[in-house]
Every structure is written in C-alpha cells, then in structure tokens.
Amino acid sequence: MKAIRSSFLFMLTAVFVTACNAQLPDKQNLANDPDGDLQVYYFHFTKRCATCNAVETETRVALELFYGDQVKEGEIAFTSLNLEEEDGEKMAQELNVSGQTLLLIKGNTKVNLTNDGFLNARTNPGKFHEILKINIDKLL
C-alpha cells in the first residue's frame, strides 16, 4: 500500500511540475540595474486550476505578511500577467517565459520559484511562504 501511495504522489508531483513548468533555470543573470527594486511576476493562462490560483494568492499573502512596508513603498512589486493577453505576452517574451511561471527579479538576478510554488502553495502554504521569504531576503 505504501508503494502505491508513494508512486501516486510521485506521479502527481511530476504532472504538476511538468504541466506548469517554465523553460528557465532556477537563477539567471540579467543585464539590469543591480540596485533596482524587486519585481515579482506570476505568469498564468486564462484557464487556471486551483493550484495555479493558490500560487498567486499565497505569493500575495507572503509578500504582505513579510514585506508589507516594502510593497507599500514600491520597493517590492507584484504583477500577475495573463500569457494570453497582450501585456502578458510581451513581458513573457522579454523574460523568456513560456508557461505558468513565478519569478523574482532584482537587478541582474532572476530566480524561478515555479516548482516550489506548484509543489507547496496549495498543500503547504507555510512552507511556500518560507521558501519565498528565504529567496527574497537573499535579493534584498
């Protein structure tokens, strides 16, 4: 029974990661201003599953929980973009995004947290919040 449950969980995880994974490495250097504000982008399609919605919702929750003042001051900005709309399509091309993606961008560093989001936002939001916090703290 344990083997069946382990196999099922592995397959379920593989489906979410494969179906909603962007074609980016975890970190990538960009030719931007290294002292710029932190930009958090969430790219999605029009039709969204519960997990896709949870990634956006829990990202917003974590930003408010840990960085409310920086968000109010504009030092951290969150943008949700639909890949099927003109603005989302343009930004996706600029950032080399091809699917549902959660990115942190500060200066010349891009951190892809898509896998962490899809694995944890819905089933373990506390863990997802901590992963976001750890990665954002490294960028601030």
Backbone as a printed PyTorch tensor [residue, N CA C, xyz], in Angstrom:
tensor([[[  0.8130,  -1.1900,   0.0000],
         [  0.0000,   0.0000,   0.0000],
         [  0.8600,   1.2600,   0.0000]],

        [[  1.9490,   1.2450,   0.8070],
         [  2.8380,   2.3970,   0.8450],
         [  3.4860,   2.6380,  -0.5070]],

        [[  3.8500,   1.5810,  -1.2000],
         [  4.4790,   1.7090,  -2.5130],
         [  3.5200,   2.3450,  -3.5110]],

        [[  2.2510,   1.9700,  -3.4340],
         [  1.2470,   2.5410,  -4.3410],
         [  1.0590,   4.0210,  -4.0360]],

        [[  0.9700,   4.3680,  -2.7500],
         [  0.7830,   5.7690,  -2.3750],
         [  2.0120,   6.5950,  -2.7690]],

        [[  3.2010,   6.0730,  -2.5520],
         [  4.4210,   6.7860,  -2.9430],
         [  4.4770,   6.9880,  -4.4470]],

        [[  4.1180,   5.9630,  -5.1920],
         [  4.0990,   6.0740,  -6.6520],
         [  3.0790,   7.1040,  -7.1040]],

        [[  1.9160,   7.1030,  -6.4790],
         [  0.8690,   8.0660,  -6.8310],
         [  1.3270,   9.4950,  -6.5490]],

        [[  1.9150,   9.7280,  -5.3830],
         [  2.3940,  11.0710,  -5.0370],
         [  3.4910,  11.5220,  -5.9910]],

        [[  4.3890,  10.6260,  -6.3520],
         [  5.4480,  10.9710,  -7.2980],
         [  4.8520,  11.3520,  -8.6490]],

        [[  3.9040,  10.5650,  -9.1350],
         [  3.2770,  10.8470, -10.4310],
         [  2.5080,  12.1590, -10.3800]],

        [[  1.7910,  12.4150,  -9.3030],
         [  1.0400,  13.6590,  -9.1600],
         [  1.9770,  14.8540,  -9.1620]],

        [[  3.0600,  14.7720,  -8.4330],
         [  4.0510,  15.8420,  -8.4070],
         [  4.6440,  16.0460,  -9.7910]],

        [[  4.9760,  14.9830, -10.4570],
         [  5.5560,  15.0830, -11.8010],
         [  4.5940,  15.7560, -12.7700]],

        [[  3.3160,  15.4530, -12.6620],
         [  2.3190,  16.0660, -13.5480],
         [  2.2520,  17.5610, -13.3110]],

        [[  2.1790,  17.9980, -12.0460],
         [  2.1050,  19.4320, -11.7550],
         [  3.3570,  20.1590, -12.2000]],

        [[  4.5100,  19.5950, -11.9040],
         [  5.7610,  20.2600, -12.2580],
         [  5.9270,  20.3250, -13.7650]],

        [[  5.6090,  19.2570, -14.4610],
         [  5.7630,  19.2290, -15.9150],
         [  4.7280,  20.1060, -16.5980]],

        [[  3.4890,  20.0580, -16.1460],
         [  2.4220,  20.8020, -16.8070],
         [  2.5560,  22.3020, -16.6230]],

        [[  3.1000,  22.7290, -15.5220],
         [  3.1190,  24.1510, -15.2190],
         [  4.5360,  24.7060, -15.1040]],

        [[  5.5020,  24.0250, -15.6630],
         [  6.8850,  24.4520, -15.5070],
         [  7.3260,  25.3460, -16.6500]],

        [[  8.0300,  26.3900, -16.3220],
         [  8.5960,  27.2880, -17.3340],
         [  9.9160,  26.7220, -17.8300]],

        [[ 10.3760,  27.2280, -18.9450],
         [ 11.6160,  26.7610, -19.5490],
         [ 12.7810,  27.6470, -19.1080]],

        [[ 13.0080,  27.7450, -17.8060],
         [ 14.0570,  28.6090, -17.2800],
         [ 14.8820,  27.8710, -16.2450]],

        [[ 16.1520,  28.2140, -16.1110],
         [ 16.9210,  27.7010, -14.9920],
         [ 16.4520,  28.3970, -13.7070]],

        [[ 16.8690,  27.8710, -12.5400],
         [ 16.4580,  28.4830, -11.2810],
         [ 16.9460,  29.9210, -11.1540]],

        [[ 18.1690,  30.1840, -11.5440],
         [ 18.7060,  31.5390, -11.4670],
         [ 19.3250,  31.8880, -12.8060]],

        [[ 19.2050,  33.1400, -13.1550],
         [ 19.7420,  33.5930, -14.4300],
         [ 20.1200,  35.0560, -14.2690]],

        [[ 21.2880,  35.4490, -14.7440],
         [ 21.7100,  36.8380, -14.6560],
         [ 21.1310,  37.6460, -15.7920]],

        [[ 20.7040,  38.8630, -15.4790],
         [ 20.1560,  39.7720, -16.4650],
         [ 21.0110,  41.0210, -16.5000]],

        [[ 20.9310,  41.7590, -17.5830],
         [ 21.6970,  42.9990, -17.7080],
         [ 20.8460,  44.1790, -17.2440]],

        [[ 20.3620,  44.1200, -16.0110],
         [ 19.5490,  45.1900, -15.4430],
         [ 20.3310,  45.9230, -14.3690]],

        [[ 19.7500,  46.9810, -13.8390],
         [ 20.3260,  47.7360, -12.7370],
         [ 20.3580,  46.8660, -11.4900]],

        [[ 21.5420,  46.5380, -10.9500],
         [ 21.6180,  45.6590,  -9.7930],
         [ 21.0090,  46.2540,  -8.5290]],

        [[ 20.8080,  47.5690,  -8.5010],
         [ 20.2290,  48.2080,  -7.3250],
         [ 18.7370,  48.4650,  -7.4800]],

        [[ 18.1170,  47.9170,  -8.5100],
         [ 16.6980,  48.1460,  -8.7800],
         [ 15.8060,  47.5120,  -7.7290]],

        [[ 14.5220,  47.8210,  -7.8170],
         [ 13.5330,  47.2560,  -6.9130],
         [ 13.3060,  45.7910,  -7.2560]],

        [[ 12.7620,  45.0610,  -6.3060],
         [ 12.4370,  43.6510,  -6.5170],
         [ 11.0990,  43.5560,  -7.2390]],

        [[ 11.0890,  42.8360,  -8.3390],
         [  9.8770,  42.5930,  -9.1170],
         [  9.4960,  41.1290,  -8.9630]],

        [[  8.2450,  40.8820,  -8.6140],
         [  7.7300,  39.5240,  -8.5150],
         [  6.6760,  39.3860,  -9.6070]],

        [[  6.9150,  38.4580, -10.5250],
         [  5.9960,  38.2390, -11.6370],
         [  5.3940,  36.8510, -11.5340]],

        [[  4.0790,  36.7940, -11.7410],
         [  3.4190,  35.4970, -11.8540],
         [  2.7100,  35.4600, -13.1990]],

        [[  3.1450,  34.5650, -14.0630],
         [  2.5570,  34.3830, -15.3880],
         [  1.5990,  33.1930, -15.3370]],

        [[  0.4320,  33.3670, -15.9530],
         [ -0.5720,  32.3050, -15.9550],
         [ -1.3820,  32.3850, -17.2410]],

        [[ -2.1840,  31.3630, -17.4770],
         [ -3.1040,  31.3450, -18.6050],
         [ -4.4990,  31.7330, -18.1190]],

        [[ -5.4190,  31.9420, -19.0400],
         [ -6.7840,  32.3200, -18.6840],
         [ -7.4550,  31.2190, -17.8750]],

        [[ -7.3950,  29.9930, -18.3560],
         [ -7.9520,  28.8570, -17.6190],
         [ -6.9340,  28.4380, -16.5720]],

        [[ -7.3840,  28.4380, -15.3160],
         [ -6.4660,  28.1800, -14.2120],
         [ -7.0260,  27.1230, -13.2800]],

        [[ -6.1530,  26.2510, -12.8180],
         [ -6.5440,  25.2350, -11.8480],
         [ -6.4100,  25.8160, -10.4330]],

        [[ -6.8480,  25.0540,  -9.4440],
         [ -6.7780,  25.5070,  -8.0510],
         [ -5.3430,  25.7720,  -7.6230]],

        [[ -4.4130,  24.9730,  -8.1060],
         [ -3.0130,  25.1650,  -7.7400],
         [ -2.4690,  26.4520,  -8.3500]],

        [[ -2.8070,  26.7190,  -9.5940],
         [ -2.3710,  27.9690, -10.2370],
         [ -2.8800,  29.1780,  -9.4620]],

        [[ -4.1270,  29.1390,  -9.0570],
         [ -4.6990,  30.2240,  -8.2600],
         [ -4.0200,  30.3360,  -6.9030]],

        [[ -3.7000,  29.1930,  -6.2960],
         [ -3.0510,  29.2000,  -4.9800],
         [ -1.6600,  29.8250,  -5.0490]],

        [[ -0.9170,  29.5740,  -6.1190],
         [  0.4170,  30.1690,  -6.2550],
         [  0.3020,  31.6930,  -6.2070]],

        [[ -0.6420,  32.2450,  -6.9560],
         [ -0.8080,  33.7030,  -6.9490],
         [ -1.2790,  34.1970,  -5.5830]],

        [[ -2.2920,  33.5750,  -5.0460],
         [ -2.8470,  34.0090,  -3.7660],
         [ -1.8150,  33.9410,  -2.6510]],

        [[ -1.1200,  32.8250,  -2.5450],
         [ -0.1580,  32.6410,  -1.4560],
         [  1.0870,  33.5040,  -1.6410]],

        [[  1.4310,  33.8380,  -2.8780],
         [  2.5330,  34.7850,  -3.0980],
         [  2.1320,  36.1500,  -2.5580]],

        [[  0.9220,  36.5790,  -2.8610],
         [  0.4210,  37.8630,  -2.3480],
         [  0.3800,  37.8570,  -0.8180]],

        [[ -0.0990,  36.7660,  -0.2370],
         [ -0.1730,  36.6470,   1.2240],
         [  1.2170,  36.7780,   1.8350]],

        [[  2.1920,  36.0540,   1.2870],
         [  3.5510,  36.0870,   1.8290],
         [  4.1730,  37.4810,   1.6970]],

        [[  3.9600,  38.1370,   0.5630],
         [  4.5120,  39.4840,   0.3840],
         [  3.9320,  40.4400,   1.4110]],

        [[  2.6410,  40.3550,   1.6470],
         [  2.0100,  41.2320,   2.6410],
         [  2.4700,  40.8750,   4.0520]],

        [[  2.5720,  39.5930,   4.3390],
         [  2.9570,  39.1180,   5.6660],
         [  4.3750,  39.5450,   6.0390]],

        [[  5.3110,  39.3370,   5.1230],
         [  6.7220,  39.5810,   5.4300],
         [  7.2400,  40.9390,   4.9670]],

        [[  6.6320,  41.5030,   3.9420],
         [  7.2010,  42.6950,   3.3100],
         [  6.1510,  43.7790,   3.0430]],

        [[  5.1590,  43.8830,   3.8850],
         [  4.0800,  44.8370,   3.6800],
         [  4.5640,  46.2610,   3.4620]],

        [[  5.5200,  46.7050,   4.2790],
         [  6.0330,  48.0750,   4.1440],
         [  6.7660,  48.2820,   2.8250]],

        [[  7.5910,  47.3100,   2.4280],
         [  8.3270,  47.4270,   1.1650],
         [  7.3810,  47.4190,  -0.0370]],

        [[  6.2980,  46.6670,   0.0540],
         [  5.3080,  46.6500,  -1.0160],
         [  4.6330,  48.0200,  -1.0950]],

        [[  4.2430,  48.5700,   0.0560],
         [  3.6060,  49.8990,   0.0850],
         [  4.5360,  50.9820,  -0.4430]],

        [[  5.8190,  50.8630,  -0.1530],
         [  6.8070,  51.8550,  -0.5940],
         [  7.2240,  51.6590,  -2.0530]],

        [[  6.8130,  50.5560,  -2.6630],
         [  7.1620,  50.2900,  -4.0560],
         [  8.5250,  49.6400,  -4.2400]],

        [[  9.1440,  49.2320,  -3.1490],
         [ 10.4420,  48.5550,  -3.2320],
         [ 10.2830,  47.1180,  -3.7150]],

        [[  9.1060,  46.5580,  -3.4780],
         [  8.7580,  45.2260,  -3.9650],
         [  7.4320,  45.3720,  -4.7020]],

        [[  7.3840,  44.8810,  -5.9280],
         [  6.1560,  44.9630,  -6.7210],
         [  5.7540,  43.5700,  -7.1820]],

        [[  4.4650,  43.2750,  -7.0820],
         [  3.9280,  42.0090,  -7.5650],
         [  3.0600,  42.2880,  -8.7800]],

        [[  3.2880,  41.5190,  -9.8490],
         [  2.4950,  41.6610, -11.0610],
         [  2.0610,  40.2880, -11.5310]],

        [[  0.7490,  40.1400, -11.7150],
         [  0.1850,  38.9140, -12.2710],
         [ -0.1510,  39.1910, -13.7300]],

        [[  0.3540,  38.3370, -14.6250],
         [  0.1870,  38.5580, -16.0600],
         [ -0.4070,  37.3340, -16.7420]],

        [[ -1.4470,  37.5700, -17.5240],
         [ -2.0730,  36.5150, -18.2960],
         [ -1.2910,  36.3460, -19.6040]],

        [[ -0.7810,  35.1660, -19.8440],
         [  0.0130,  34.8870, -21.0400],
         [ -0.7960,  34.9720, -22.3310]],

        [[ -2.1100,  35.0010, -22.2090],
         [ -2.9680,  35.0630, -23.3860],
         [ -3.4490,  36.4880, -23.6750]],

        [[ -2.9280,  37.4510, -22.9290],
         [ -3.2430,  38.8580, -23.1660],
         [ -1.9830,  39.5740, -23.6360]],

        [[ -2.1600,  40.6920, -24.3120],
         [ -1.0400,  41.3930, -24.9460],
         [  0.0770,  41.7570, -23.9690]],

        [[ -0.2730,  42.3500, -22.8290],
         [  0.7530,  42.7360, -21.8550],
         [  1.5320,  41.5260, -21.3460]],

        [[  0.8100,  40.4670, -21.0220],
         [  1.4490,  39.2570, -20.5290],
         [  2.3360,  38.6110, -21.5710]],

        [[  1.8630,  38.6000, -22.7960],
         [  2.6340,  38.0100, -23.8930],
         [  3.9340,  38.7860, -24.1200]],

        [[  3.8500,  40.1200, -24.1150],
         [  5.0440,  40.9540, -24.3140],
         [  6.0730,  40.7330, -23.2120]],

        [[  5.6090,  40.7570, -21.9560],
         [  6.5320,  40.5860, -20.8330],
         [  7.1110,  39.1790, -20.8340]],

        [[  6.3160,  38.1880, -21.1990],
         [  6.8150,  36.8140, -21.2590],
         [  7.9250,  36.6910, -22.2900]],

        [[  7.7700,  37.3370, -23.4290],
         [  8.8210,  37.3080, -24.4490],
         [ 10.0820,  37.9890, -23.9370]],

        [[  9.9070,  39.1140, -23.2750],
         [ 11.0490,  39.8560, -22.7420],
         [ 11.8270,  39.0360, -21.7110]],

        [[ 11.0930,  38.2690, -20.8910],
         [ 11.7330,  37.4920, -19.8270],
         [ 11.9560,  36.0330, -20.2020]],

        [[ 11.6470,  35.6810, -21.4470],
         [ 11.8460,  34.3120, -21.9350],
         [ 11.0190,  33.2930, -21.1480]],

        [[  9.7510,  33.6140, -20.9310],
         [  8.8240,  32.7550, -20.2060],
         [  7.8780,  32.1170, -21.2060]],

        [[  7.6040,  30.8150, -21.0280],
         [  6.7330,  30.1300, -21.9860],
         [  5.5330,  29.4400, -21.3410]],

        [[  5.4050,  29.5070, -20.0570],
         [  4.2870,  28.8600, -19.3790],
         [  4.0860,  29.4760, -18.0140]],

        [[  3.2280,  28.8550, -17.1930],
         [  2.9990,  29.3680, -15.8550],
         [  4.3370,  29.4640, -15.1400]],

        [[  4.6110,  30.6450, -14.6020],
         [  5.9270,  30.8930, -14.0280],
         [  5.8350,  31.8970, -12.8940]],

        [[  6.5650,  31.6460, -11.8240],
         [  6.7190,  32.5930, -10.7270],
         [  8.1760,  33.0110, -10.6850]],

        [[  8.4240,  34.2970, -10.9130],
         [  9.7910,  34.8220, -10.9680],
         [ 10.0020,  35.9310,  -9.9570]],

        [[ 11.1940,  35.9430,  -9.3740],
         [ 11.6800,  37.0680,  -8.5840],
         [ 12.7890,  37.6890,  -9.4160]],

        [[ 12.7270,  39.0020,  -9.6290],
         [ 13.7600,  39.6700, -10.4150],
         [ 14.2300,  40.8940,  -9.6570]],

        [[ 15.5250,  40.9500,  -9.4410],
         [ 16.1440,  42.1130,  -8.8010],
         [ 17.4550,  42.3680,  -9.5100]],

        [[ 17.5420,  43.5390, -10.0990],
         [ 18.7660,  43.8830, -10.7950],
         [ 19.0820,  42.8780, -11.8750]],

        [[ 20.2360,  42.2520, -11.7530],
         [ 20.6620,  41.3100, -12.7750],
         [ 20.4160,  39.8490, -12.3960]],

        [[ 19.5750,  39.6210, -11.4030],
         [ 19.3070,  38.2540, -10.9500],
         [ 17.8380,  37.9050, -11.1350]],

        [[ 17.6090,  36.7270, -11.6770],
         [ 16.2610,  36.1930, -11.8740],
         [ 16.1890,  34.8460, -11.1600]],

        [[ 15.2220,  34.6970, -10.2520],
         [ 15.0350,  33.4490,  -9.5060],
         [ 13.6720,  32.8740,  -9.8810]],

        [[ 13.6780,  31.6500, -10.3560],
         [ 12.4630,  30.9600, -10.7700],
         [ 11.9820,  30.0830,  -9.6120]],

        [[ 10.8200,  30.4200,  -9.0640],
         [ 10.2490,  29.6530,  -7.9570],
         [  8.9960,  28.8830,  -8.3680]],

        [[  8.8600,  28.6280,  -9.6450],
         [  7.6770,  27.9490, -10.1640],
         [  7.4900,  26.5750,  -9.5190]],

        [[  8.5160,  25.7680,  -9.5090],
         [  8.3820,  24.4190,  -8.9450],
         [  7.9930,  24.4650,  -7.4760]],

        [[  8.6660,  25.3240,  -6.7070],
         [  8.3400,  25.4410,  -5.2820],
         [  6.8910,  25.8970,  -5.0920]],

        [[  6.4520,  26.8060,  -5.9310],
         [  5.0780,  27.2920,  -5.8370],
         [  4.0710,  26.1950,  -6.1130]],

        [[  4.2770,  25.4640,  -7.2000],
         [  3.3060,  24.4390,  -7.5780],
         [  3.3450,  23.2290,  -6.6590]],

        [[  4.4680,  22.9920,  -6.0190],
         [  4.5400,  21.8660,  -5.0870],
         [  3.9610,  22.2040,  -3.7180]],

        [[  3.9540,  23.4880,  -3.3320],
         [  3.6230,  23.8260,  -1.9560],
         [  2.4870,  24.8240,  -1.7340]],

        [[  2.1990,  25.6970,  -2.6600],
         [  1.2610,  26.7940,  -2.3960],
         [ -0.1100,  26.3060,  -1.9410]],

        [[ -0.5870,  25.2670,  -2.5300],
         [ -1.9370,  24.7780,  -2.1960],
         [ -1.9230,  23.8170,  -1.0140]],

        [[ -0.9420,  22.9380,  -0.9600],
         [ -0.9390,  21.8830,   0.0570],
         [ -0.1550,  22.2340,   1.3100]],

        [[  0.8060,  23.1450,   1.1870],
         [  1.6400,  23.5260,   2.3330],
         [  2.0380,  25.0000,   2.2020]],

        [[  1.0670,  25.9060,   2.3280],
         [  1.3570,  27.3260,   2.1050],
         [  2.4130,  27.8850,   3.0490]],

        [[  2.4820,  27.3950,   4.2800],
         [  3.5090,  27.8720,   5.2140],
         [  4.9070,  27.6080,   4.6890]],

        [[  5.1190,  26.4250,   4.1400],
         [  6.4220,  26.0900,   3.5640],
         [  6.7130,  26.9790,   2.3600]],

        [[  5.6950,  27.1980,   1.5240],
         [  5.8650,  28.0660,   0.3650],
         [  6.2110,  29.4820,   0.7960]],

        [[  5.5480,  30.0060,   1.8180],
         [  5.8550,  31.3460,   2.3240],
         [  7.3130,  31.4320,   2.7630]],

        [[  7.7810,  30.4050,   3.4650],
         [  9.1740,  30.4010,   3.9360],
         [ 10.1610,  30.3540,   2.7730]],

        [[  9.8590,  29.5640,   1.7470],
         [ 10.7240,  29.4990,   0.5710],
         [ 10.7910,  30.8640,  -0.1060]],

        [[  9.6380,  31.5070,  -0.2460],
         [  9.6240,  32.8610,  -0.8040],
         [ 10.4620,  33.8100,   0.0360]],

        [[ 10.2680,  33.7700,   1.3540],
         [ 10.9900,  34.6690,   2.2510],
         [ 12.4940,  34.4650,   2.1540]],

        [[ 12.9280,  33.2410,   2.1610],
         [ 14.3640,  32.9470,   2.0620],
         [ 14.9390,  33.5130,   0.7630]],

        [[ 14.2410,  33.2960,  -0.3290],
         [ 14.7330,  33.7630,  -1.6300],
         [ 14.6580,  35.2770,  -1.7700]],

        [[ 13.6160,  35.8880,  -1.2570],
         [ 13.5090,  37.3450,  -1.3210],
         [ 14.5570,  37.9950,  -0.4210]],

        [[ 14.7540,  37.4540,   0.7790],
         [ 15.7690,  38.0080,   1.6830],
         [ 17.1560,  38.0150,   1.0450]],

        [[ 17.4710,  36.9980,   0.2660],
         [ 18.7610,  36.9290,  -0.4180],
         [ 18.9160,  38.0580,  -1.4380]],

        [[ 17.7870,  38.5270,  -1.9850],
         [ 17.8170,  39.5530,  -3.0180],
         [ 17.7710,  40.9780,  -2.4700]],

        [[ 17.3210,  41.1260,  -1.2420],
         [ 17.1980,  42.4700,  -0.6570],
         [ 18.4910,  42.9530,  -0.0340]]])
